[in-house]
Amino acid sequence: MIIGVRAGQSLREVAAQYGVSAPTVQYWVERAKGKRLDRVDFSDQPSVPHKVANRTSAEIERQALQLRRELKEQSDLGEFGAAAIHREMERRNLRPLPAVRTISYILQRYGALDYRVRQRNLPPPLGWYLPEVVAKLAELDQFDFVEGLVIKDGPEVEVLNVVSLHGGLVGAWPMTGCTAESARMAMIEHWRQWGLPDYAQFDNDTRFQGPHTQPDTIGTVIKFCLSLGVVPVFAPPREHGMQNAIEGFNGRWQAKVWARFHHDDLPALQAQSAKYITAYRKRQAGRMEQSPVRRPFPKRWKFNPSAKVRGQIILIRRTSDQGAVSVLGHQFEVAKHWIHRLVRCVVDIDAKVIRFYSLRRREPQQQPLLQEVIYSLPPRYVAD
């Protein structure tokens, strides 16, 4: 390049010839200016200085690492972190005295740290505990109550909320004195308009599950779901994660409807809630279209609480320290090696068995059968 420029070529011509930029050619021409080519230093040199002005000296680094070893082996307190090293340097009057953060950087640079970085695992996919739901072959509606809301100078209000797992289809019914019957009426209204899901998930509220005082008792909401071919699913008590969708919507409803406006009475609250639900569904329209198809609500269906039931009930439970779980008031030993772990308990009413499947969030695709026990509901529920 230099020879070409000295021979009379322009910088741009030389740059095009060698496939470099014109400033690069100019840089090397200036560097060889006034010198014979055999006396020019063509080695590339970094622009940064050979030694950083504020770099900690090697002696201080050696002292910090040496003190860490001594404190780890000999300290009565057993402390040998950056703060402890700084205190020991100050006690020994070592100068210059580095800051605690500088000592931390030294330890980190030389890998002299004992803490373990927390490993964060990816969350499992939606509905991971139900194979058909996680494969997006079935839809699941989650229901939950919001309690403890009081209108000023008015009644105490409860809200039944619902959200579908894949489609994000929501609903909200503010009411007073919510019972199992009023919950069923709201569910009928919702499912008549939008169709039936394959699964309906609840917490362990007695209005959903039925009274817990006697074993082998199922509530009217369970019978209602089974009569429509919807599988009721009950989330594990005091567990996080499986109710995230509905709990998240509960929080949004309270922030955007309850706390945002002043409500004079229950009808005003219901009107404001209806506006929010309509707007929310409009925003979720695209997601709803891509969700699993919902079955049409039967036209001539009529709920009979005394009718015999059939189908399946699913309860997600965590085993005890003996590997047992409680299902419908009975203790079942699942597996002694599977303690304090989640299991999916499938009560198959028609087959008269309960199947227990192991669940692991880190390996949601692996759900082997652990145990199968004979079980049948009392004759008052099923036909002989």
N, C-alpha and C positions, 0 to 999 in steps of 0.2 A: 504493500500500500504506500509506503513512504517513497519507494523508488518511483512509483507511478506519479505521485504528486510532484516529486523533484524533477521528473521528466517533462512536466508541463500539463499533466492532466488535472482536471478540476476535482474538487473533493467529491462532488456528486457522481462523477463518472467512475472514480475509484470505488466509491461505496457500492454502486450498482454492480460493478465488476466482481466484487468479493462478497456481495450479499450482506452488507452491514449498513449501519446508519452513517450519515455524513458526520455527526458529532463524534462517532467512534474513530473515524479516519482522522479527524482534526486532533483528537486526543493524542493519538500515537505520533502524528506529525509534530505536534508541539513538544512531545516528550523526546523526540530525536533531533530537535532543532539545534543546529550548529555542531552536531556530532557525527563522526563516522559510524556507519551502521554496525561495524564489529565492536564498537565501544558503547552501544546503547543497551541499557538494561530493559529487556523486553518481558521480564517476569511481572505478572499481574500482582498488584499489592492492594490489600484492603484499605479502605479509607479510615477504618476505626483505629484508634491507637493500640499499640501492642499491650499496654497495661491500662486497665480501667482505673481512673483516679480514685473512685470511692470503693473499690473492691477490698473486702476484708483480707488482711494479710494471712499468709499461710501459717504464721506462728500462732495467731489468735484461733484459727481453725483447729490447729493441732491441740491447743490448750483446751478448747471446748470439748473436743472428742475425748481427750484424755480424762478430763473431769467427769464426763458422763460415765465412762467405764468405772472410775473410782467410786462415784456416788452409787452406781447400780450395785456394786459389790460390797461397799462398806457403809453406806449411809444408814443411820439408825432409823430415819424416817422412811427409807425406801423410795425416796423421790429423786429422780434423775432427769427431769425434763428441762426445758429451756429456763424456766423461772428458777429452778433449783441450781442449775449451773451458774446463772447470773448471780445468785446470792453467794455461792461459793467463790466466784471470781472476786466479788466485792469484799468478801471476808479476807481473802488472801491479798487484797490490794494489788491485783493485777491491772496493769495499764498498757494500752488504752482499754477501757471497759466497754465491750459491745452491748447494745441494747438487747432486751429479751427477744424481740422479733428477729434481730440479726442472728442470734444464736439459733432460733427456730429454723431460719433459712439454712444455716450451716448443717444442722442435723438432717434437714430434708435433702439437701444437696448430696450428702454422703450416705443417705439411706439409713441413718441411725435413728429410726423411729419404730416404736413397738406397736402403735395403734393400727387397727385394721380398718380400712375404708369400708363403710357399710355398702353391702351389695344390694342394689335395688332391682327387684325382679319386675318384669312387665306384668300388668294386671291380666287376669284371665279374660277370655272373650265373654261377651254378654250371654247370660244364660248357660254358662259353662257346665253347670250341674245337671242339665237336662239335655241329653244328646240331640234330640230333634230340634230343640230351640237354638242351641249353639250352631247347628247346621243350617239355620234359617229355613227349616222346613215347617216350623210351627211358630205361632205367635203366643206370647204370654202377657197377660194383663196383671199389673200389680196394684193392689188396693190397700189403702191405709187411712186411718182417722187422724185428723188434727184436732187436738182437744185443748181445753183451757182458754178459749177465746171468749171474752165478755164484752158485749156492746154496752157503752156507757148508759146507765139508767135503763138497761134492757136485759135481755136474757143471756144465759151462757150458750155459746154456739159451738157446735162441732161440725167438722167438714169431712166428708168422705171424698177422697181423691183417688184417681186412677190414672195410670200411664201405661201404655203398651211398650214392651221392651224394644222391639225393632222399629215400629212405626212412629213412636212418640205420640200416639193418640191419647189425648188427655180428657179428663172430665172432673168436675168439682160440684159437690152438692152441700152447701151450707144448710144446716138444720139444727133444731133443738131436740135434745133427748133422742139421739140416734140409737136405734135398736137394730137387731138382726133383720127384722121385717123391713124397716126403712132402708137398710142397706140393700136388701134384695130388690126393693122397688127401684132404687137408683141403678142397680146393675141391669135390671130388665130394660129400663129406659135407654141406657147406654148401648146395650147389646142389640136391642131392636133397631136402633138407628145405624150402628156400624157393623153389626155381625158378631158372631161368636168366635172367641179365641180358642186355641187348643188347651191352654192352661190358664188358670187364675191363681195368683199367688197372694198370700196373706201373712200377717204376723200371727201370733198365738192369742190374740184377743178372743175372749169367750164369745163375743158376738159373731166372730167368724168360725171359730173351731167348735164351739159348744162348751157346756159346763165341764170343768175339770174335776168335779167332786166325785164322779163315779167312773170306773173304767168302761171301756167299750161304748162310749157315748160320742155320737157325732151330731153336730148342730144342723140347724135348718139351712144355713148357707152352704154347707157341704152337700146336703141332699139336693138343694136347688141346683148347684153346679153339676152334680152327677146326672140329674134328670135331663140336662141339656147336653150331656156328653162332654162337658168341660172338666178337665182333671184339676182338682184343687191341690195346690202346693203350699206347704207351710214352711216358712223360713225358720232357721234355728234361733232359739231364744238368745238374746244378748250377744249376737254376732253382727259384725259389720261386713258390708260388701254386697250381700245378696238383695238387700232392700235399697241399694243406692239410688236406683232410678226414681222410685216413688218418694224417697226421703228428699232427694234433690228437688223434685217438683213441689213437695210440701213447702220447702223453704222458699222457692220462687213465688208460690201462690201467696204466702204470708207477706213477702216483701212487696209484691206488685199489686196486691189487692187489699189485704187486711191492713197493713201498716201505711200504705200510700194514701188512703182516703179516709175521710170521716164518714161513718155509717150511722145514720139515725136509727135504723131498725133493721130487722132481718130481711124484709123485702128489698131494701136498698142494697144490702150486702149481696144478696142473690143476684140482683140486676148487674152490679159491678163485676161480680164473679163471672156471669154469663158473657159479658163483653170481653173480658180477658181470655176466657176459654175459646171464644170464637176467633179472636186475633191470634192466639197461640196455635190453634189448629190450622189456620190459614198459612202461618209461617212454616208449619211442619208438613205441608201438603206434599211436597216432593218426597220426603222421607216416608210418608204414609203410603204413597203409591208403590214404593219399592219393598214394602214389608210383605211377609207371607199373607196369603189370601185368607180372609176370615169367612167362616161358614155363615150362611143366612140363618136368621132366627126362625124357628119353626112357627108356622102361622096358627096352627090349632093347638099349640102347646098350652097346658095349664098346670100350674104347680100343685102337687098333692103331697103335703108333708108326711102323710101316712103310707105313701106308696113304697114298695120295696126298692132298694137301691142296687145298682150294679156299676161296675167300672173300677177305677183305681183312685186311691188317695196317696199322695206323696208327701212325706215329711222329711225335711233335712234336719239331721240331728248330729250332735257331737258325742262320741263315746266317753264313758267314765274311765276312771283309772283301772277298772276291771274289764274294759272292753265291752261294756253293756250300754244299751240305749233304752229310753223310755218311749213307748209308742202306744197311744190310746190307753194310757193308764197301766200298761204292763211293762215289765223289765225283760228285755231279751239280750242274751249274751251273744254278741256278734263275732268277735275275734279277740283273743287275748293279746295278740301282737298289734292290734289296731286300737291303741288307747289314746284318748284325747284327740281323736281325729274325726273328720266329718264323714258321714255316711248318708246315702240316699235310701230312705226306707219306703218301699213301694208296697202298699197294702192292696193286693189284688183280691177284690171282693168275690169275683166269679170263680177264681182258681182256689180261693181259701188258703192263701199263703201270703207271707211277707218276705220280700226279697231285699237284702241289704247289700248295697254297692259302695265300695270305697271311693272317696273323693279327695283329690289333692289339687290345690290351686296351681301349683307349679307344673303339674302334668294333668291338665284337665281332660285330655283325650284318653287317659287310662282310668277306667272305672270298672274294675273286675268285680264279679259277684263274690261276696264274702260268706254269706250265709243265707239259707232259705228255711223258714220255719212254717209249720202249719198253723194257720190262724183263721178263724171265722167270726164274723160279727154275730151278735145275738139274733135269735129268730125274729125279733120285732123289726129288724132292719131288712132282712133278706128272706126270700122264699125258701122253703125247705127243699 
